[in-house]
Amino acid sequence: MPVYEYECAACNGRFEVQLRFSDPAVTACRLCGSSEIRKLLSPAGFVLKGTGWYVTDYPSKDRKAASQAEKPGSDSKQTQCAGACTSGGCSSKG
């Protein structure tokens, strides 16, 4: 159910009302009873999580490189390990 925020011009108070779309509009202040109220625009409170959003689907070049390096068996890790193993600085075998 949507929550609407109102402001009263008479008492300068703010209040919230949960209304269905089928409910009648609010006509009086819940704090003082005045009819001088107006509906405020409030930012929506939500977080974009998971895949399917711009942040996760279109990463920067640096982020792409970092995610490729984190994948097991990626070329960048193998190249780093091969360089260290040939010089005797690699502790892994393989």
Backbone as CSV, one residue per row, in Angstrom:
resi,resn,N_x,N_y,N_z,CA_x,CA_y,CA_z,C_x,C_y,C_z
1,MET,0.845,-1.166,0.000,0.000,0.000,0.000,0.896,1.236,0.000
2,PRO,0.645,2.178,-0.895,1.474,3.380,-0.974,1.349,4.267,0.266
3,VAL,2.458,4.907,0.604,2.494,5.862,1.718,2.675,7.249,1.117
4,TYR,1.798,8.171,1.481,1.848,9.541,0.976,2.198,10.480,2.120
5,GLU,3.014,11.477,1.813,3.418,12.460,2.812,2.729,13.782,2.501
6,TYR,2.181,14.394,3.525,1.463,15.662,3.379,2.083,16.711,4.285
7,GLU,1.899,17.977,3.903,2.354,19.111,4.714,1.187,20.066,4.882
8,CYS,1.033,20.571,6.096,-0.048,21.490,6.406,0.483,22.924,6.398
9,ALA,-0.209,23.810,5.697,0.199,25.213,5.641,-0.172,25.946,6.922
10,ALA,-1.173,25.486,7.640,-1.623,26.161,8.862,-0.677,25.903,10.037
11,CYS,-0.307,24.651,10.263,0.521,24.327,11.428,1.957,23.956,11.055
12,ASN,2.277,23.952,9.764,3.593,23.568,9.251,3.985,22.142,9.645
13,GLY,3.001,21.334,9.970,3.257,19.939,10.339,3.285,19.045,9.116
14,ARG,3.963,17.923,9.271,4.022,16.911,8.209,3.492,15.604,8.770
15,PHE,2.768,14.882,7.937,2.259,13.580,8.349,2.185,12.650,7.147
16,GLU,2.188,11.348,7.433,2.117,10.337,6.391,0.803,9.596,6.487
17,VAL,0.303,9.175,5.333,-0.951,8.444,5.265,-0.768,7.263,4.316
18,GLN,-1.198,6.077,4.748,-1.207,4.914,3.865,-2.578,4.850,3.200
19,LEU,-2.589,4.923,1.892,-3.850,4.914,1.151,-3.803,3.906,0.016
20,ARG,-4.922,3.261,-0.199,-5.073,2.461,-1.407,-5.412,3.422,-2.535
21,PHE,-5.254,2.956,-3.755,-5.595,3.812,-4.896,-7.094,4.091,-4.943
22,SER,-7.872,3.204,-4.383,-9.326,3.377,-4.385,-9.838,4.227,-3.227
23,ASP,-8.987,4.539,-2.241,-9.399,5.364,-1.092,-9.587,6.815,-1.514
24,PRO,-10.493,7.537,-0.815,-10.670,8.966,-1.121,-9.440,9.775,-0.709
25,ALA,-9.235,10.899,-1.370,-8.091,11.766,-1.087,-8.209,12.374,0.315
26,VAL,-7.049,12.652,0.906,-7.012,13.292,2.226,-7.345,14.765,2.044
27,THR,-8.275,15.275,2.860,-8.703,16.672,2.720,-8.420,17.515,3.950
28,ALA,-8.010,16.890,5.060,-7.776,17.641,6.295,-6.479,17.172,6.952
29,CYS,-5.829,18.112,7.628,-4.597,17.826,8.359,-4.907,16.889,9.524
30,ARG,-4.091,15.866,9.677,-4.278,14.916,10.777,-3.798,15.501,12.111
31,LEU,-3.053,16.606,12.046,-2.510,17.209,13.261,-3.397,18.315,13.815
32,CYS,-3.912,19.179,12.921,-4.693,20.319,13.404,-6.096,20.397,12.804
33,GLY,-6.381,19.594,11.772,-7.709,19.597,11.166,-7.897,20.614,10.053
34,SER,-6.899,21.405,9.743,-7.001,22.417,8.698,-7.125,21.751,7.322
35,SER,-7.766,22.461,6.396,-7.904,21.932,5.037,-6.803,22.449,4.106
36,GLU,-5.841,23.175,4.656,-4.744,23.740,3.860,-3.569,22.765,3.810
37,ILE,-3.765,21.627,3.158,-2.700,20.631,3.058,-2.302,20.441,1.603
38,ARG,-1.093,19.962,1.435,-0.628,19.639,0.089,0.190,18.353,0.163
39,LYS,0.104,17.571,-0.907,0.843,16.320,-0.992,2.278,16.635,-1.401
40,LEU,3.238,16.014,-0.714,4.652,16.220,-0.999,5.192,15.090,-1.872
41,LEU,6.187,15.405,-2.647,6.888,14.389,-3.416,8.007,13.837,-2.553
42,SER,7.975,12.552,-2.310,8.985,11.905,-1.476,9.789,10.935,-2.322
43,PRO,11.082,10.833,-2.058,11.890,9.877,-2.823,11.500,8.444,-2.460
44,ALA,11.527,7.594,-3.441,11.227,6.182,-3.201,12.416,5.524,-2.520
45,GLY,12.150,4.643,-1.599,13.216,3.959,-0.884,13.388,2.544,-1.390
46,PHE,14.341,2.332,-2.306,14.612,0.990,-2.790,16.079,0.880,-3.173
47,VAL,16.561,-0.334,-3.208,17.954,-0.608,-3.532,17.984,-1.578,-4.705
48,LEU,18.839,-1.318,-5.669,18.987,-2.189,-6.823,19.974,-3.294,-6.474
49,LYS,19.471,-4.526,-6.329,20.333,-5.652,-5.979,20.250,-6.709,-7.063
50,GLY,21.300,-7.457,-7.210,21.309,-8.559,-8.150,21.669,-8.117,-9.551
51,THR,21.487,-9.028,-10.498,21.808,-8.722,-11.882,20.620,-8.084,-12.564
52,GLY,20.866,-7.518,-13.720,19.792,-6.896,-14.472,19.735,-5.389,-14.320
53,TRP,20.674,-4.800,-13.603,20.702,-3.355,-13.407,21.961,-2.796,-14.044
54,TYR,21.966,-1.545,-14.324,23.069,-0.893,-15.017,24.406,-1.116,-14.314
55,VAL,24.432,-1.029,-13.001,25.683,-1.129,-12.250,26.321,-2.497,-12.436
56,THR,25.520,-3.558,-12.468,26.083,-4.894,-12.574,26.253,-5.351,-14.016
57,ASP,25.500,-4.792,-14.932,25.557,-5.253,-16.312,26.511,-4.461,-17.198
58,TYR,26.856,-3.256,-16.824,27.730,-2.425,-17.646,28.877,-1.877,-16.800
59,PRO,29.780,-2.758,-16.346,30.871,-2.273,-15.494,31.939,-1.538,-16.288
60,SER,32.742,-0.781,-15.585,33.846,-0.052,-16.211,34.935,-1.027,-16.638
61,LYS,35.904,-0.549,-17.394,37.000,-1.408,-17.865,37.807,-1.960,-16.691
62,ASP,38.038,-1.132,-15.660,38.790,-1.587,-14.487,38.038,-2.696,-13.757
63,ARG,36.729,-2.541,-13.653,35.931,-3.538,-12.956,35.879,-4.844,-13.752
64,LYS,35.807,-4.739,-15.086,35.825,-5.938,-15.919,37.140,-6.686,-15.741
65,ALA,38.252,-5.947,-15.732,39.562,-6.569,-15.573,39.679,-7.250,-14.207
66,ALA,39.165,-6.612,-13.168,39.230,-7.180,-11.825,38.369,-8.434,-11.720
67,SER,37.194,-8.418,-12.330,36.328,-9.598,-12.257,36.904,-10.745,-13.074
68,GLN,37.582,-10.437,-14.185,38.230,-11.478,-14.973,39.388,-12.103,-14.192
69,ALA,40.108,-11.296,-13.434,41.239,-11.794,-12.651,40.775,-12.678,-11.501
70,GLU,39.553,-12.468,-11.003,39.028,-13.256,-9.888,38.505,-14.617,-10.320
71,LYS,38.193,-14.789,-11.596,37.649,-16.055,-12.080,38.727,-17.134,-12.046
72,PRO,38.367,-18.341,-11.588,39.359,-19.425,-11.586,39.714,-19.822,-13.010
73,GLY,40.996,-20.022,-13.241,41.473,-20.431,-14.558,41.548,-19.303,-15.557
74,SER,41.500,-18.058,-15.102,41.581,-16.938,-16.042,43.013,-16.763,-16.525
75,ASP,43.146,-16.154,-17.671,44.458,-15.991,-18.289,45.390,-15.115,-17.469
76,SER,44.848,-14.071,-16.809,45.728,-13.157,-16.090,46.393,-13.839,-14.899
77,LYS,45.678,-14.722,-14.187,46.280,-15.424,-13.058,47.316,-16.426,-13.546
78,GLN,47.020,-17.111,-14.649,47.958,-18.082,-15.175,49.239,-17.402,-15.638
79,THR,49.100,-16.228,-16.248,50.268,-15.489,-16.706,51.110,-15.053,-15.515
80,GLN,50.461,-14.572,-14.443,51.189,-14.141,-13.259,51.897,-15.324,-12.605
81,CYS,51.208,-16.461,-12.518,51.787,-17.634,-11.883,52.934,-18.203,-12.715
82,ALA,52.757,-18.204,-14.040,53.804,-18.741,-14.911,55.085,-17.929,-14.770
83,GLY,54.951,-16.626,-14.656,56.132,-15.776,-14.509,56.835,-16.020,-13.186
84,ALA,56.058,-16.233,-12.127,56.644,-16.453,-10.808,57.230,-17.854,-10.703
85,CYS,56.581,-18.836,-11.329,57.057,-20.217,-11.233,58.377,-20.416,-11.963
86,THR,58.543,-19.747,-13.074,59.796,-19.903,-13.823,60.963,-19.278,-13.075
87,SER,60.668,-18.285,-12.233,61.760,-17.661,-11.485,61.949,-18.311,-10.113
88,GLY,61.148,-19.341,-9.807,61.286,-20.038,-8.543,60.537,-19.402,-7.395
89,GLY,59.664,-18.428,-7.678,58.954,-17.739,-6.605,57.536,-18.224,-6.392
90,CYS,57.136,-19.273,-7.078,55.769,-19.779,-6.967,55.720,-20.919,-5.972
91,SER,54.751,-20.865,-5.064,54.632,-21.917,-4.064,53.687,-23.022,-4.500
92,SER,52.893,-22.757,-5.566,51.964,-23.767,-6.035,52.630,-24.662,-7.073
93,LYS,52.139,-25.854,-7.179,52.682,-26.770,-8.177,51.610,-27.012,-9.215
94,GLY,51.697,-26.365,-10.338,50.715,-26.566,-11.379,50.259,-25.334,-11.913
